[in-house]
Amino acid sequence: MIKGKLLLISFVACCVSLIFVLNAQAQQTLGGITGTVADSSGGVLASTTVVIENDQTKLSRTQTSSANGSYDFVNLAIGTYTLTFTHDGFETQKIPSIVVQAERTATVNASMKVGQVGTTVTVEASPILNAVDTTNGYILEKDQIENIPLPTGSFTGIAILSPGVNAELSSGTGANSGLGNQPIWANGQRDTSNTFLLNGVDASNLFNGKSTSQVASARIVNNTGIGGAASISSTTAEPLQSTASPYLAIGQALPTPAPETIEEFRVNTSMYDAQQGSTSGAHIDMSTASGTNNLHGSAYIHRGTDALNAAPFFYNADPNIPASDKVPGLHRVAAGGTLGGAIIKNKLFGFISYQHIHDSDTEIGSSRVAVPPGLTNDRSPAALAALVNGDPTTCTTQPCNFPFSSVVNPTVGTAPGDISPIAYGLLNYKLANGQFLIPSASPSPAVNPITINFPENTFTQGTAYFLAHQAVSDLDWIVNSKDTLALKYYYQHDPSIAPYAYSGSPGFTQHLDAGSQVASITNTPGAETEPERV
């Protein structure tokens, strides 16, 4: 019994330690509003009652301005707020629609006029953004994000809008592109020097800050021993499946919420504060949406096909590819929906979303390999021997087709000149669908000869798939005016399947499994204290 209690105490102690460690590493996802209250002559007004109210959830807090007329609301959730200033002998002033952004403190100064307290004056004010710290960056809000065209829905297409940030253009929407995350360079720093956060939780790769879903760098592809030019095989002209970690492509495991679920997107590039000094590149932080008092939702579907595509250069030039397959098949469908609202009005709010991506691509899914010219579906010993020896009626010195080989006997055995039982078995092995493991050569005599430009003489069409399941959930509870609790969870699972990534022969399908899960719990126990986050 005592041993069981000790184990329980040890477990609780470990959990508490873990919470403190996670809390120390978490970033700020809340904002604030500060300012000074003065009269029309510029004199500060102490003891002014300042009330702030969230326009979406009706969360309300109250302060009294200090002796120097200042007020300061901290730990405010992302959204728009209304400030109300009340002071005896002065007109009540109301400033609506003040935008609060994460990691930013808006400065809103009030100038009150002498009058009756019962008289309310509404003032349109433009807050002085980020006058509290020196961080240089760029913030996009939900309505701006929804108006930006993104071919794959990747946030990397948004990051380039920040000054000093560059990213590669999307190379396509096929299975090899996956989520479509591109490398990002900020102020000349390497693309490994970035930090990525989702809802304040560090979601960067364990080893570096890369964000690439696929790599087209010839330097990296060559290091694997199979690349000739960028993303092109050195033995055939087919594209490589470069969405795997050997190519430093780790973007499929990077949390990439759908644009429809992002509430705010932030890119800080220099002059970071104390909580953002881990890397020298861009600090990219995304906040997912939350529920409000208003019931809101959406449903959408995006579809792309190869209907308007032209044939790729190497496909068009390769005589081994039939005319009907010159334009590789490509179908990408992204469908999803969102739903948010109040579970208990002014008290408990929820938000959920789901998106599914289905991408089928024959360009990365097809195979081109070199087999003995003249190899047909007749794999009998006599046919295989004739393949090497040639036609004795037209060839006097055998073997005619492969002069550096020995004459092959039309028998399977281990004697000199016999067909190896292992080779015979491989040449005759069929898959479950009846297809030969080693495909037959192109039947057209015009394309049978192997050339330097196209060293293969087979083309086997296949289909590669990229699938993604992405879900967002959020629960916000207003305990009271000074105590709030927010729970956020993001789930992503995005495997890719390529039938010929490992081998040009069928039956060796590559399965790359990737994904991520990010959870955060944010509690603000008091209006003037730092939030607790697990």
N, C-alpha and C positions, 0 to 999 in steps of 0.2 A: 504493500500500500504506500509505504514511504517512498519506495523507488518510483512508483507511478506518479506521485505528487512532484517529485524532483524532475521527472521527465516533462510533466506539464508546465512547471515553472520555467524550465530551460527553453521549451518551445515558445512560450509567451515572450520570454526575454529576447529570443532571436527575432520574433516577429516585430517587436517594438524597435529593436536595433535596425532592422531592415526598413521600417517606416521612416526612422530618422535619417537613414542614409538616402533614401529616395527623396525625402523632403528637401535635403540639402542640395540635391542635384536638380530639382525641379526649377523651371523658369516661371517668371511672372506672366500670367495670361489675363490679368485684370488691369484696369486703367483707373484714372482719377480726374477730378476737376478741382482746380484751385483758383484763387483770385483775391481781389481786394474790393471792399465796398467803400464808396466815397460819396460825398454830396456833389452838387453841380459845380461847386467852386474848387473841388479837388480835395477837400478836407476829409480825412478818413472817418468812418462811422463805426464806432465800437458797439458791441452788444446788439448787432443787427441779427434778426432771426433769418437763417438761410435754410430753406427746405428744398431737397432734391427728390425727384420722383422719376422712376423709370417709365418711359412711355409704353413699353411693351408688357411689363409685368406688374406695374404699379408699386414696386418696391420704393419705400419712402424713408428718408433719413433727415434729421434735423440737427443743425449746428447753430452756434452763436458766434459772430465774428469776434476776433480777439481785440486787444487794445489798439493794435495798429490797423484794424479793419480787415484783416485777412481771414480767410476760411479755407478749409482743405478737406475734400472728400476723397478717400482712398478706397481701394479694393472694390471698385465698381465693375460689374459685368459689362461685356461689350453690348452696346446698344445706344439709343438716344434718350436723353434726359431733359427734364424741365426744371429750371431753377426759379425759386420764388423768394424775393427779398422783402422783409417786413421790418419797419422801424417807426416808432412813434414820431409823429410830426412830418412824416414823409409818405409819398404815394407808394403803394405796393408795386413792386416791379417783378414782372415775370419774363423769363428768357427761355423759350421753348427750343426743342429739336437740337440739343447740343450733343454732338457725336462723341462717344467715348470709345477709344481704341485701346487694344491691349498693349501693355508696355509703354503707354504714352499718358502724359498728364496734360489735359487741356487747361489753358488759362483763360478764365472768363471774369472780367472786371465789371462791376456794376456801378452806375452813376445814378443816384436817386435824387428826385426832385421834391422840394417842400410841397406838402399837400396833405390831404386826408388819407388815413390808413385804408379806409374803405374803397378808395379809388385805386384800381388796378391798371397798370400800364404794361402792355406787352411789347417787348423790345426784341427785334431781330438782331442777334449778335453773331459775329464770326469769331470763334475762339482762336486764341493764339496757340497753335499746336506745338507741343514739344518744346516749350520754353524752359522746362525744368532741367533737361539733360542735353548732352551734345551729340547724341547718336544720330548718324546720318542714315537715312533709309527711306523706304517707300511703302505706303500702305494702300491696299485696294480693299474696298468693301463689297458686299454681296452684289449690289446692283451693277457695279463696274465689272466684277468677275463674270457675271452672266452675259455681258455684252461683248466679251472677248472671244473670238473664234479660236478654238483649239482642236486640231485634227484628231488627237487621241485623248483629249481631256486631261493632259498632264499639266501640273502646276509649273513645270519648267518653262512653258510657253508664256507664263505670266511674269516670271522672275526677270526676264529681259527688259521689262518696262522700267525697272529701277536703274537710275544713272550708275554707270560703271559696271553693269552686269551684262555679260554676253552668254549666249547659249547657241548650240548648233540648231539649225532648222530640222524639223522632223524629217527623217529619211524615208518615211512611209507609214502605212497603217497595217502592214502584214503581221504575221505571227512572230517574225523576228523582232519587230518593233515593240511588241508587248504593250506595256502601259504607256510607251512613248516618252519615257523620261530621258532627257538629254543632258550631256555634261554642261556644267555651269562654271564660268570664270568670273570672278569679281575683282575689279581693280588690279588686274594682272596676276592675281594669285592662281595657283594650280587648281584644277577641278577636284582635287582631293582635299582641299582646305576649307570645305564648307561644313556647316552644321545645319541639320534639319530637325525641326521640332513639330510635334502635333499636339495641340492642346497643352503646350508647355512641357511635354515630355520629350526628351532627347531620343530621336528615332534614327540617328545617323548610323551608318555601318560601323561595326566594331573596329575595323581596321583602317578605314579612311572615309573621306566625305564625298565619295563619288556618288553620282545619281544616274548613271547610264543604264538604260535597258538593253542596249546592244552597242557593240564597239566596231567602228569602221576603220580604226587605226591600223595601218599596214605594219607599224612597228610591233604592236601587240600581237596581231594575228600571226606575223612571221615567227614570233617567239614560241608559238605552239607547234611549229614544224610542219604545218599543213597549208599555210597561207602564202600566196604569191603576191597579189596586190591587195588593196584594202577590201576585206570581206569577200575575197574571191579565192577559191581553191587553187593551189599551185599545180595540181594534176588535172583538174577539169575546170571549166569556166563557170561552174555553178557557185552560187553564193553560199557562204558558211553560216551555220546556226551559231551566231556569236552572242547569244543571250545568257551564256553560262559564265561562272566565276573565273575559269581559266583566262577569259578575255577581259577580266576586271569589270564585267557587266553585272552589276548587282542591283540595278534599278527596279527589278521585279519584286525585290523584297523591301523596297522603300515604301512606307505608307503614302498612298496616292489617292486621297478621297476624290470622289467625283466633284466637278466644279459646282454642281447644284447643291452640294452639301457644305460648301465652305462659306462660313460667315465673314471671315476676314483673313487676308493674306498679307504678311509682312516680310519685307526684305531689308535687313540692316547690313550695311556694307563697310562702315568705318566708325571710329570714335565710339566703340561699344562701351556700355556701362559694365559694372563689376560682374554681372551675371551672364555676360556674353563674350568672355575673353578666351574661350577655349581654342578657337581656330582663327586664322587670319583672313579667311575668305568671307563669303556671304553667310549670314545667319538668317535662315528662312524658317518662319513660324506660321503655321496654319491653325486656325480655330474653326471647328465644325459648328454647325448651326444649333440653336436651342429653341425650345418651345416658348410661346408667348400666350397672352390671353386670347389672341385671335387665332381661330382655326385656319391653318394654311397647309397646302400640299401641292404636289405636282406629279405628273407622269410624263415620261418622255421616251423617245426612241430615236437613235441615230443609226443610219445604215449607209455603208459605203460598199461599192462593188468595183469590178474591173471594166465596167461598161465603156468608160471613156479612156481607159489606159492604152498606151502604146506599147509595143513589144520592147522589152529591154534589149540593149545593144547586143549582148552576147547570145541572147535567145534568138534574135533576128538573124544573126550571122552564123549560127550553128546549123549545119546541114543535117545533123542527126535528129533535130526536133521537128516533128511534123508541123505543117502549116496551121493545123487546127489548134496546136498547143503553143504557138508563138507568143500569145498574150496569156501569161499565167493567171489562173483563176484566183480571185480574191474577194472575200465576203466578210465584212466586219459589221457586227450589230452590237450596239450598246443600248440597253433598255433598263429603265429604273423608275423609281418613284420616291417621293418624300411625303411625310405627314407630321405635323406638329400642332400643338395646341395646349390648352389648359386642362389638366386633369381635375384640379380644384382651383377655381378662379382666384387669382391674386395670391395663390399659395403654392401650388404644385404644377409643374409644367413638364411636358415630354416632347421628344422629337425622335423619329426613326426614319431610316432610309435604306434602300437596297438598290444595287446596280449589278447587272450581269453583262459581261462582254463575251461574245463568241466570235472568234476570228479564225477563218479557214483560209489557207494560203498554199497554192501549189508551187510557187516559185521556190520557196525554201523546203517544200515537201517532196520535190522530185529528185531523181537520181540520174547521174551520168557517169558510167564507168567504161573501161576498156576491157573487152573480152577478145578471144581469138577470132579474127575475121572469118566469117563463114560458119560460125557456131549457130546451129539451128535447134529446133525443138526435138530433133532426132538425136538422142544421146546414146544410141546403141554402140557397142564396141566397134563395129564395122564403120559406122559414121564418124566416130571420133578418130579412128585410125586414118580414114580418108581425109579428114580435116587437116591432119599433119602431113601425110604422105603426098597428097594431091592425086590427080587423075593419072593412072599409069599409061593411059592411051595417049596423053598429050605431054607427059613428063617422063623423061628417060632416066633422070638421076634423082632418086628419092632420098630424103623427103623434099618435096618441091616447095611447099608453102612455108616451111620453117627449116631453112637449110642448115641452121646451126644445131638442129635437134637430130636425134637418131631416128631410124625408121621405127615406126610404132606398129606392133602386132595387133590385129583385131581381136585380142583376147585380154581378159582381165586376170592378172596374176602377178607373181613376183619375179618371174624370169626376166632376163635382159630383153628390153623392147616391149614388154607387156605393159598394159595400162594399169597404173597403180589402183588398187581397190579403194584407197582413200580418195584419190582424185575422182575416180568413177562415181563413188558415192556422193561426193559434193556436187558434181556436175548433174547428177540425176535427182538430187534432193528437191522435193517440192514442199511448199508451204501448205497450210490448211486450205487456202483458196485455189490451189492447183497451180500456182505460179512457181516457176523454177527459182531456186535460191540464187543461182548465177544466170542472169538473163541472156537471151539469145542476141546475137549481133543484128544490127539493122539489116533488113532483107534487101535493101536497094543497093545494087552494085556501085552506084555512083557515090554512095557515102560510106562504103565499107572501108576504104583505105584510111588508116590512121594518119593524121597530120599533126604537125607541131602546134598549130593554132587550136585544133580541137582534137586532143589525143584520145577521146572516147568514141565508141561506136555503138553505144546503147543509150536509150532514153526511157526511163521508167517513171511514169507519172504517179505521184503520190500527193497526199495532203497533210500539211502540218497544221496544228491547232494551238491556239492560245485561248485559254478560258480564264475568266476572272469573276470572283464573287466578292463584292464590297458592301459592307454594312456599317451604318453609323447609328448609335443610340445615345440619347442624352436625357437626363432627369435632373431637374432643378427644383429645389425646395427652399422657400423663404420661411425660415423658422420664425423670425421676427425681423424688425427693421435693422438689427445689427448682426444677425446670424443667418447665413445662407449656406447651402450645401449643393454642390454640383457634381454629378457623376457622368463621365463621358467614356464611351467605349467605341473603338474602331476595329473592324475585322476585315482582313483581306487574304484571299487565297487565290493564287493565279498560276496554275501549272501550265506548262507548254509541252507539246508532243511533236516530235519531228521523226518521221520514219527512217530517214537516211542521214541522220547527223553523225552516227558512229561509223556506219559502213554504207558503201554504195549498193550493197546487196540487201534485199528485204529481210525482215525478221529480226532486226536489231534496233528497234525503235528506242529513241531517246526520250526519257521522261524527266523533265526538270520541274521540281516542285518548289514553289516559292510562296511567300506570304508574310504577313505581319499582323500583330495584335498590339494595340495601344490602349491603355486604360488610365484614367486619372480621376482622383477624388479631391475636390477643392472645397475647403471649409473656411469661411470668414467668420470667426467667432465674435469679432468686434469690429466696429467701423474704423477704429484707429489702429488696429493691429495687423501684422502681416498674416496672410492666409496660410492655412495648413494644407499641404497637399501630399497625397500618397501616390 
